[in-house]
Amino acid sequence: MIKTRGRTCGKAVSGALGCACFPKAAQGWGYAVEGSIEPYRDGPDSLYIQGEFRQNERIFQLYGSYGMQTTQDILHAVIKSDGEWELGSLEDCWSGAYTQEFCCAGEKGGNAGCWSPTLFTYDRCCVKAEDGRFLLQEQPQIAREIASELIPRYDLNEVHWEARRQRWRYGMHASFCSKLPLPADIRAEIVADGGIDLEFAETGLFAAYEVLVRAGRFSRQVLQLGVSDGKSLDPIYPLIKIRGVGGLGLEPDAKAAEKARQNRPSRFRVEDGFATPGNIWSWARQLEDIDVVSVDIDSFDCAVIEALLDGAVAEGRSTQRLPKLLSVEINQIVPPPFKFSRLFSEKFAGGRINQQRASTSCSLSHAVESFGKRGYDLLTFSYDAIFVRRDLGPLFAAARPGLELPQDEFDCYRRSQIQMTSGPIRWVREWFFRADDPHDVHLTLDLLWNNLTRWTAFEGLQALPFSLYL
């Protein structure tokens, strides 16, 4: 006999409702995954079915599904499309010397050296995994019928999605939002240097800066917020080495700032400093003509840029004296058309938040609208987004045939790869594609608010408010 126990998170909207039933012991908290926004573009989705087997009653219960591993998993599903999926047993516990025979042997609890209390437990790998195999062997058809009720579907309706896009988009032109490629001669020079991380020279910022250089519109002045050690994982370091840029960098961690001073030439001044909306203009005004503002402070990134631009205008700087390029780490989890931004509060103790988080910076739609009102258009979108001052747009259109600004941010987002932290990427896809409005847009707004509130608490950011709106 097999019976199920109903649970909201086991229905077709499980991803979007994940906050309400987020497993307490799951891979999700603080864990990042990367994937395409377009469903199934990268291949099948992976889904874990939670359940238990009551041996004394001979009753199986399948009661939930989740896009990442949990301690309650009993089966694993590979979803190839909304209508095609395969159900299998758990096969993720064993690797190398950690075999089932070694880890599960002996008294209850097995070999203690095999287990992780947060995910790979004796109960999951030796008990539930075996229960799942037994279920598939003895009652495969019934197992599939029950699991089908727990398999979520995207149900992408292109008509609904297009109606949402047309109503809410800011940019009106087809997107060319992928990273600008490095010119071949610059790439060869970076490789020959040997001391530059090519990956971070290819974020798109160097290639965008090169457009300014080759048009003669550059000053070699950069303002960088969040310098870290001044070299590692740093998109500004290649500009310093190859293009001789200088400027000012702020780093709240004194030890990291000292290391950055050792890694950078004297023309690039590094200060122990914590940038906030209240003080950013007092720092930025020390540079007369800024080519690039680069912000990676893992908190209120967009609020700082907004304050910088507003401070410049309030002091009477003309448009032509505003920064030419803005490079900012965007919150990729909140999709268009939802506008999220982490804000500043004096209650915040300050300091570097050197960790990828789910509830920091601002969403693409917020950045596009906010920076757009201040005279900037989206140029590229990935882990970092790059915005160009509007009067310089023709330089980039000439360098990238077909590019027209402002670009459609919905199209940019749909073509992108994103990193999802503290949850399965399926949630983000559901928030973006479920577009039977007005019902879905307001439902998703509520779901985003609930998830962002929980992430805020988990990430220790309760002192910093956030905004979320359409």
Secondary structure by P-SEA (a helix, b strand, c coil): cbbbbbbcccccccccccccccccccccccbbbbbbcccccccbbbbbbbbcccccccbbbbccccccccccccbbbbbccccccccccccccccccccccccccccccccccccccccccccccccaaaaaaaaaaccaaaaaaaaaaacccccccaaaaaaaaaaccccccccccccccccaaaaaaaaaaccccccccccaaaaaaaaaaaacccccbbbbcccccccccccccccccccbbbbbbbbccaaaaaaaaaaccccccccccccccccaaaaaaccccccbbbbccccaaaaaaaaaaaaaaaacccccccccbbbbbccccccccbbbbbbbbccccccccccccccccccaaaaaaaaaaacccccccccbbbbccccaaaaaaaacccccccccaaaaaaabbbbbccccaaaaaaaccccccaaaaaaaaaaaaaaaaaaaaaaccccbbbbbcc
